Amino acid sequence: MSTSGTASTAPAQPDCIVDARDVCKSFGPLTVLREVSLQVRRGEVVLVLGPSGSGKSTFLRTLNMLEPIDSGTVSVCGEPLGTRADGRRAAEKQLAVQRRRTGMVFQQFHLFPNMTALDNVAAGPVHVRGQAKAESRDEARELLALVGLADKTDHYPGQLSGGQQQRVAIARALAMRPEIMLFDEPTSALDPEMVNEVLEVLVKLREEGMTMVIVSHEMGFARAAADRVVFMDEGVIVEEAAPSEFFANPRSERARAFLAKIL
């Protein structure tokens, strides 16, 4: 389902949510992504692994054009991101509309400190989608219950633990009704005892059929809940496989060396 370093011409599958083709990205003289291609099917959970500096977080950010690409294409639900129907570059306002199909959760929580958990979750649908405030707040309560925070609706971020803040951030992203969720190291800023709180939410989302691409080094989650592991190094996808195959028998020397250091 993915290639790197070569042209990708096969048509996307009918159930394809994300279709990234030959994505290249550089920061000045530093080439970060080298013709990376990846397709993600509806309901699939893809875990992206790789050493620091391998390009995995940058690639994740290109999937909703938070990081503009130098060349290649990224489509979500069949619609190319960052371009208009005539092929010209999309204005920021149009790109913002295109991004609504993706929800993103970062390492840091980025919650509004002066707003309660409920208001943090409800704000996006009201201000971005124009949803009625009462309806948005009702849905926010349901989403906070989904992530195990039904009793924290009136708490401010400063009154919540790191794991609880991250779960509010997940609920906030879900409130926009995305087709796919992107997670960039969602547990890396958490104390070890809080990590499982977030991983349990990701497992629950998988059970509900949410399509997810997750950059993480959580090996237990990868084995338990990922459909596919994608291993990146030096800006390319080196290999990908089912978790059981990847961890038991990685094909590349780079993957074997990486696993030997972290397992």
Secondary structure, DSSP 8 states (H G I E B T S, - for coil): -EEESS---S---TTEEEEEEEEEEEETTEEEEEEEEEEEETT-EEEEE--TTSSHHHHHHHTTTSS--SEEEEEETTEETTB-TTSSB--HHHHHHHGGGEEEE-SS----TTS-HHHHHHHHHHHTS---HHHHHHHHHHHHHHTT-GGGTT--GGGS-HHHHHHHHHHHHHTT--SEEEEESTTTTS-HHHHHHHHHHHHHHHHTT-EEEEE---HHHHHHH-SEEEEEETTEEEEEE-HHHHHH--SSHHHHHHHHHH-
